């Protein structure tokens, strides 16, 4: 919810597994893509941004 307000986007999760991802961090000056990429370093996930909607899905193989 905080990221949705900060970046004025809607964040949705592709599946129930994705909803259980714990995404936390302290970001201040990063744009949306930089913030998501930084969070991916801690918790592997995929994301897609389309028309103000960020869709997050569980990364099945964290190596790739």
Biopython code that builds the backbone (N, CA, C, O; Angstrom):
import numpy as np
from Bio.PDB.StructureBuilder import StructureBuilder

atoms = [
    (1, "UNK", "N", (0.818, -1.189, 0.000)),
    (1, "UNK", "CA", (0.000, 0.000, 0.000)),
    (1, "UNK", "C", (0.866, 1.258, 0.000)),
    (1, "UNK", "O", (0.536, 2.249, -0.651)),
    (2, "UNK", "N", (1.973, 1.206, 0.736)),
    (2, "UNK", "CA", (2.836, 2.381, 0.789)),
    (2, "UNK", "C", (3.440, 2.680, -0.582)),
    (2, "UNK", "O", (3.508, 3.837, -0.996)),
    (3, "UNK", "N", (3.874, 1.639, -1.279)),
    (3, "UNK", "CA", (4.446, 1.848, -2.607)),
    (3, "UNK", "C", (3.383, 2.330, -3.585)),
    (3, "UNK", "O", (3.671, 3.144, -4.462)),
    (4, "UNK", "N", (2.173, 1.839, -3.443)),
    (4, "UNK", "CA", (1.104, 2.291, -4.322)),
    (4, "UNK", "C", (0.877, 3.794, -4.159)),
    (4, "UNK", "O", (0.714, 4.515, -5.144)),
    (5, "UNK", "N", (0.868, 4.251, -2.930)),
    (5, "UNK", "CA", (0.666, 5.677, -2.683)),
    (5, "UNK", "C", (1.879, 6.488, -3.138)),
    (5, "UNK", "O", (1.727, 7.526, -3.781)),
    (6, "UNK", "N", (3.074, 6.017, -2.806)),
    (6, "UNK", "CA", (4.302, 6.756, -3.106)),
    (6, "UNK", "C", (4.504, 6.917, -4.618)),
    (6, "UNK", "O", (4.841, 8.000, -5.099)),
    (7, "UNK", "N", (4.293, 5.831, -5.352)),
    (7, "UNK", "CA", (4.546, 5.852, -6.792)),
    (7, "UNK", "C", (3.270, 6.019, -7.627)),
    (7, "UNK", "O", (3.330, 6.015, -8.857)),
    (8, "UNK", "N", (2.134, 6.163, -6.974)),
    (8, "UNK", "CA", (0.849, 6.356, -7.634)),
    (8, "UNK", "C", (0.585, 5.279, -8.688)),
    (8, "UNK", "O", (0.281, 5.566, -9.846)),
    (9, "UNK", "N", (0.712, 4.038, -8.242)),
    (9, "UNK", "CA", (0.438, 2.881, -9.087)),
    (9, "UNK", "C", (-0.461, 1.922, -8.312)),
    (9, "UNK", "O", (-0.675, 2.078, -7.110)),
    (10, "UNK", "N", (-0.968, 0.952, -9.009)),
    (10, "UNK", "CA", (-1.705, -0.142, -8.364)),
    (10, "UNK", "C", (-0.794, -1.360, -8.418)),
    (10, "UNK", "O", (-0.234, -1.668, -9.470)),
    (11, "UNK", "N", (-0.642, -2.047, -7.305)),
    (11, "UNK", "CA", (0.185, -3.250, -7.264)),
    (11, "UNK", "C", (-0.729, -4.441, -7.055)),
    (11, "UNK", "O", (-1.523, -4.482, -6.115)),
    (12, "UNK", "N", (-0.602, -5.403, -7.945)),
    (12, "UNK", "CA", (-1.398, -6.621, -7.812)),
    (12, "UNK", "C", (-0.481, -7.820, -7.887)),
    (12, "UNK", "O", (0.604, -7.760, -8.465)),
    (13, "UNK", "N", (-0.928, -8.897, -7.301)),
    (13, "UNK", "CA", (-0.150, -10.132, -7.259)),
    (13, "UNK", "C", (-0.806, -11.149, -8.175)),
    (13, "UNK", "O", (-2.026, -11.318, -8.166)),
    (14, "UNK", "N", (0.008, -11.816, -8.954)),
    (14, "UNK", "CA", (-0.493, -12.741, -9.968)),
    (14, "UNK", "C", (-1.115, -13.989, -9.356)),
    (14, "UNK", "O", (-2.028, -14.571, -9.942)),
    (15, "UNK", "N", (-0.636, -14.408, -8.188)),
    (15, "UNK", "CA", (-1.142, -15.636, -7.577)),
    (15, "UNK", "C", (-0.999, -15.558, -6.067)),
    (15, "UNK", "O", (-0.379, -14.633, -5.541)),
    (16, "UNK", "N", (-1.569, -16.522, -5.379)),
    (16, "UNK", "CA", (-1.533, -16.533, -3.906)),
    (16, "UNK", "C", (-0.116, -16.625, -3.365)),
    (16, "UNK", "O", (0.191, -16.029, -2.332)),
    (17, "UNK", "N", (0.747, -17.360, -4.046)),
    (17, "UNK", "CA", (2.140, -17.483, -3.595)),
    (17, "UNK", "C", (2.809, -16.114, -3.612)),
    (17, "UNK", "O", (3.556, -15.774, -2.693)),
    (18, "UNK", "N", (2.550, -15.344, -4.632)),
    (18, "UNK", "CA", (3.143, -14.010, -4.745)),
    (18, "UNK", "C", (2.683, -13.097, -3.614)),
    (18, "UNK", "O", (3.459, -12.282, -3.115)),
    (19, "UNK", "N", (1.422, -13.232, -3.210)),
    (19, "UNK", "CA", (0.890, -12.402, -2.133)),
    (19, "UNK", "C", (1.642, -12.629, -0.829)),
    (19, "UNK", "O", (1.675, -11.742, 0.024)),
    (20, "UNK", "N", (2.246, -13.803, -0.660)),
    (20, "UNK", "CA", (2.932, -14.135, 0.578)),
    (20, "UNK", "C", (4.375, -13.650, 0.603)),
    (20, "UNK", "O", (5.059, -13.799, 1.615)),
    (21, "UNK", "N", (4.848, -13.068, -0.506)),
    (21, "UNK", "CA", (6.208, -12.534, -0.524)),
    (21, "UNK", "C", (6.322, -11.389, 0.467)),
    (21, "UNK", "O", (5.435, -10.540, 0.555)),
    (22, "UNK", "N", (7.401, -11.371, 1.198)),
    (22, "UNK", "CA", (7.650, -10.286, 2.135)),
    (22, "UNK", "C", (8.608, -9.306, 1.469)),
    (22, "UNK", "O", (9.793, -9.595, 1.305)),
    (23, "UNK", "N", (8.088, -8.155, 1.091)),
    (23, "UNK", "CA", (8.889, -7.154, 0.401)),
    (23, "UNK", "C", (9.024, -5.932, 1.298)),
    (23, "UNK", "O", (8.083, -5.155, 1.464)),
    (24, "UNK", "N", (10.201, -5.777, 1.867)),
    (24, "UNK", "CA", (10.445, -4.635, 2.733)),
    (24, "UNK", "C", (11.763, -3.982, 2.352)),
    (24, "UNK", "O", (12.662, -4.634, 1.821)),
    (25, "UNK", "N", (11.867, -2.718, 2.623)),
    (25, "UNK", "CA", (13.100, -2.001, 2.340)),
    (25, "UNK", "C", (12.937, -0.530, 2.671)),
    (25, "UNK", "O", (11.832, -0.059, 2.937)),
    (26, "UNK", "N", (14.038, 0.183, 2.652)),
    (26, "UNK", "CA", (14.038, 1.611, 2.914)),
    (26, "UNK", "C", (14.554, 2.315, 1.667)),
    (26, "UNK", "O", (15.745, 2.282, 1.360)),
    (27, "UNK", "N", (13.638, 2.946, 0.964)),
    (27, "UNK", "CA", (13.980, 3.610, -0.284)),
    (27, "UNK", "C", (13.493, 5.059, -0.212)),
    (27, "UNK", "O", (12.429, 5.335, 0.342)),
    (28, "UNK", "N", (14.266, 5.967, -0.765)),
    (28, "UNK", "CA", (13.864, 7.363, -0.686)),
    (28, "UNK", "C", (13.829, 8.069, -2.035)),
    (28, "UNK", "O", (12.855, 8.758, -2.338)),
    (29, "UNK", "N", (14.860, 7.916, -2.844)),
    (29, "UNK", "CA", (14.954, 8.692, -4.074)),
    (29, "UNK", "C", (14.840, 7.847, -5.337)),
    (29, "UNK", "O", (14.930, 8.372, -6.446)),
    (30, "UNK", "N", (14.644, 6.553, -5.175)),
    (30, "UNK", "CA", (14.577, 5.658, -6.318)),
    (30, "UNK", "C", (13.253, 5.821, -7.061)),
    (30, "UNK", "O", (12.210, 6.077, -6.460)),
    (31, "UNK", "N", (13.324, 5.666, -8.389)),
    (31, "UNK", "CA", (12.068, 5.622, -9.136)),
    (31, "UNK", "C", (11.479, 4.218, -8.955)),
    (31, "UNK", "O", (12.086, 3.366, -8.307)),
    (32, "UNK", "N", (10.315, 3.988, -9.522)),
    (32, "UNK", "CA", (9.614, 2.718, -9.307)),
    (32, "UNK", "C", (10.446, 1.522, -9.749)),
    (32, "UNK", "O", (10.560, 0.543, -9.012)),
    (33, "UNK", "N", (11.023, 1.588, -10.932)),
    (33, "UNK", "CA", (11.814, 0.469, -11.442)),
    (33, "UNK", "C", (13.032, 0.214, -10.567)),
    (33, "UNK", "O", (13.348, -0.939, -10.271)),
    (34, "UNK", "N", (13.713, 1.261, -10.152)),
    (34, "UNK", "CA", (14.884, 1.100, -9.278)),
    (34, "UNK", "C", (14.482, 0.481, -7.942)),
    (34, "UNK", "O", (15.199, -0.366, -7.409)),
    (35, "UNK", "N", (13.346, 0.898, -7.406)),
    (35, "UNK", "CA", (12.873, 0.352, -6.133)),
    (35, "UNK", "C", (12.544, -1.132, -6.255)),
    (35, "UNK", "O", (12.930, -1.930, -5.401)),
    (36, "UNK", "N", (11.836, -1.498, -7.311)),
    (36, "UNK", "CA", (11.493, -2.907, -7.508)),
    (36, "UNK", "C", (12.734, -3.752, -7.744)),
    (36, "UNK", "O", (12.832, -4.866, -7.230)),
    (37, "UNK", "N", (13.681, -3.234, -8.516)),
    (37, "UNK", "CA", (14.921, -3.973, -8.755)),
    (37, "UNK", "C", (15.716, -4.158, -7.463)),
    (37, "UNK", "O", (16.314, -5.212, -7.248)),
    (38, "UNK", "N", (15.724, -3.141, -6.607)),
    (38, "UNK", "CA", (16.419, -3.250, -5.321)),
    (38, "UNK", "C", (15.752, -4.308, -4.438)),
    (38, "UNK", "O", (16.439, -5.102, -3.795)),
    (39, "UNK", "N", (14.435, -4.321, -4.407)),
    (39, "UNK", "CA", (13.718, -5.321, -3.612)),
    (39, "UNK", "C", (13.952, -6.729, -4.151)),
    (39, "UNK", "O", (13.991, -7.691, -3.385)),
    (40, "UNK", "N", (14.107, -6.849, -5.466)),
    (40, "UNK", "CA", (14.363, -8.171, -6.068)),
    (40, "UNK", "C", (15.703, -8.744, -5.654)),
    (40, "UNK", "O", (15.898, -9.958, -5.727)),
    (41, "UNK", "N", (16.624, -7.914, -5.227)),
    (41, "UNK", "CA", (17.915, -8.411, -4.764)),
    (41, "UNK", "C", (17.756, -9.191, -3.454)),
    (41, "UNK", "O", (18.549, -10.085, -3.158)),
    (42, "UNK", "N", (16.746, -8.852, -2.689)),
    (42, "UNK", "CA", (16.519, -9.499, -1.388)),
    (42, "UNK", "C", (15.519, -10.646, -1.479)),
    (42, "UNK", "O", (15.680, -11.670, -0.815)),
    (43, "UNK", "N", (14.501, -10.475, -2.292)),
    (43, "UNK", "CA", (13.450, -11.478, -2.437)),
    (43, "UNK", "C", (13.197, -11.679, -3.921)),
    (43, "UNK", "O", (12.635, -10.798, -4.572)),
    (44, "UNK", "N", (13.599, -12.820, -4.468)),
    (44, "UNK", "CA", (13.429, -13.038, -5.908)),
    (44, "UNK", "C", (11.951, -13.020, -6.330)),
    (44, "UNK", "O", (11.138, -13.784, -5.810)),
    (45, "UNK", "N", (11.625, -12.152, -7.264)),
    (45, "UNK", "CA", (10.290, -12.108, -7.851)),
    (45, "UNK", "C", (10.391, -11.462, -9.222)),
    (45, "UNK", "O", (11.381, -10.806, -9.549)),
    (46, "UNK", "N", (9.368, -11.656, -10.001)),
    (46, "UNK", "CA", (9.267, -11.016, -11.306)),
    (46, "UNK", "C", (8.225, -9.914, -11.200)),
    (46, "UNK", "O", (7.324, -9.975, -10.364)),
    (47, "UNK", "N", (8.357, -8.915, -12.048)),
    (47, "UNK", "CA", (7.326, -7.892, -12.095)),
    (47, "UNK", "C", (7.150, -7.395, -13.518)),
    (47, "UNK", "O", (8.048, -7.500, -14.354)),
    (48, "UNK", "N", (5.977, -6.855, -13.766)),
    (48, "UNK", "CA", (5.663, -6.249, -15.052)),
    (48, "UNK", "C", (4.888, -4.972, -14.759)),
    (48, "UNK", "O", (3.997, -4.963, -13.910)),
    (49, "UNK", "N", (5.224, -3.902, -15.457)),
    (49, "UNK", "CA", (4.530, -2.633, -15.282)),
    (49, "UNK", "C", (3.781, -2.335, -16.576)),
    (49, "UNK", "O", (4.365, -2.326, -17.660)),
    (50, "UNK", "N", (2.469, -2.088, -16.445)),
    (50, "UNK", "CA", (1.657, -1.803, -17.618)),
    (50, "UNK", "C", (0.545, -0.828, -17.242)),
    (50, "UNK", "O", (-0.326, -1.158, -16.438)),
    (51, "UNK", "N", (0.573, 0.342, -17.807)),
    (51, "UNK", "CA", (-0.481, 1.355, -17.609)),
    (51, "UNK", "C", (-0.756, 1.630, -16.135)),
    (51, "UNK", "O", (-1.913, 1.664, -15.718)),
    (52, "UNK", "N", (0.290, 1.826, -15.348)),
    (52, "UNK", "CA", (0.119, 2.166, -13.951)),
    (52, "UNK", "C", (-0.224, 1.009, -13.042)),
    (52, "UNK", "O", (-0.584, 1.213, -11.883)),
    (53, "UNK", "N", (-0.117, -0.216, -13.559)),
    (53, "UNK", "CA", (-0.372, -1.405, -12.742)),
    (53, "UNK", "C", (0.894, -2.246, -12.720)),
    (53, "UNK", "O", (1.430, -2.618, -13.764)),
    (54, "UNK", "N", (1.367, -2.541, -11.502)),
    (54, "UNK", "CA", (2.529, -3.408, -11.324)),
    (54, "UNK", "C", (2.012, -4.785, -10.952)),
    (54, "UNK", "O", (1.292, -4.938, -9.966)),
    (55, "UNK", "N", (2.380, -5.791, -11.745)),
    (55, "UNK", "CA", (1.982, -7.166, -11.455)),
    (55, "UNK", "C", (3.210, -7.912, -10.967)),
    (55, "UNK", "O", (4.218, -7.988, -11.670)),
    (56, "UNK", "N", (3.126, -8.460, -9.770)),
    (56, "UNK", "CA", (4.233, -9.178, -9.150)),
    (56, "UNK", "C", (3.919, -10.672, -9.154)),
    (56, "UNK", "O", (2.820, -11.095, -8.795)),
    (57, "UNK", "N", (4.904, -11.453, -9.564)),
    (57, "UNK", "CA", (4.739, -12.897, -9.538)),
    (57, "UNK", "C", (5.981, -13.538, -8.945)),
    (57, "UNK", "O", (7.081, -12.991, -9.024)),
    (58, "UNK", "N", (5.788, -14.693, -8.357)),
    (58, "UNK", "CA", (6.879, -15.430, -7.728)),
    (58, "UNK", "C", (7.856, -15.878, -8.782)),
    (58, "UNK", "O", (7.456, -16.396, -9.825)),
    (59, "UNK", "N", (9.130, -15.685, -8.524)),
    (59, "UNK", "CA", (10.160, -16.166, -9.433)),
    (59, "UNK", "C", (10.372, -17.641, -9.149)),
    (59, "UNK", "O", (10.796, -18.020, -8.057)),
    (60, "UNK", "N", (10.076, -18.459, -10.128)),
    (60, "UNK", "CA", (10.122, -19.905, -9.919)),
    (60, "UNK", "C", (11.532, -20.422, -9.749)),
    (60, "UNK", "O", (11.753, -21.343, -8.963)),
    (61, "UNK", "N", (12.492, -19.862, -10.460)),
    (61, "UNK", "CA", (13.874, -20.292, -10.361)),
    (61, "UNK", "C", (14.746, -19.083, -10.020)),
    (61, "UNK", "O", (15.129, -18.331, -10.916)),
    (62, "UNK", "N", (15.071, -18.884, -8.722)),
    (62, "UNK", "CA", (15.807, -17.699, -8.306)),
    (62, "UNK", "C", (17.175, -17.529, -8.981)),
    (62, "UNK", "O", (17.753, -16.445, -8.914)),
    (63, "UNK", "N", (17.697, -18.558, -9.620)),
    (63, "UNK", "CA", (19.007, -18.464, -10.262)),
    (63, "UNK", "C", (18.914, -17.601, -11.522)),
    (63, "UNK", "O", (19.860, -16.876, -11.831)),
    (64, "UNK", "N", (17.805, -17.659, -12.255)),
    (64, "UNK", "CA", (17.640, -16.923, -13.509)),
    (64, "UNK", "C", (17.212, -15.500, -13.275)),
    (64, "UNK", "O", (17.030, -14.745, -14.230)),
]
sb = StructureBuilder()
sb.init_structure("model")
sb.init_model(0)
sb.init_chain("A")
sb.init_seg("    ")
for serial, (resi, resn, name, xyz) in enumerate(atoms, 1):
    if name == "N":
        sb.init_residue(resn, " ", resi, " ")
    sb.init_atom(name, np.array(xyz, "f"), 0.0, 1.0, " ", f" {name:<3s}", serial, name[0])
structure = sb.get_structure()
